[in-house]
Amino acid sequence: MERVTEKLWYVFILLNATDILTTEGALSLGAAEGNPLANWVLTQFGAFGLYGLKALFIGSYALLYGWQVKTGKEKYAQLALVAGSLLMAVVTIWNLVVLGKGVW
């Protein structure tokens, strides 16, 4: 079980990093950020703000995971990692489609 969880974390973090890279690529082509919260952070704090938001997102998942494990619900923690990874995969695929078109 621990090995599976470790791999889930790798996938989750890799997909979040890929999201940042593909978002930056789309923004460099003149695209707009589609996530309203991320757009506000980008407007207020620039790209550095997006890194902070992403760190907050990953950190929130780490806290959720720790809480679930502490309360004996590791299956739910793993489910949250899978759900988060699926979400980031969809976002990354969308970003790649946008990059492929050259327009957001």
Buried (B, 14 or more C-beta within 10 A) or exposed (E): EEEEBEEBBEBBBEBBBBBBEBBBBBBEEEBEBBEEEBEEBBEEEEEEBBBEBBEEBBEEBEEBBEEBBEEEEBEBBBEBBEEBBEBBBEBBEBBBEBBEEEEB
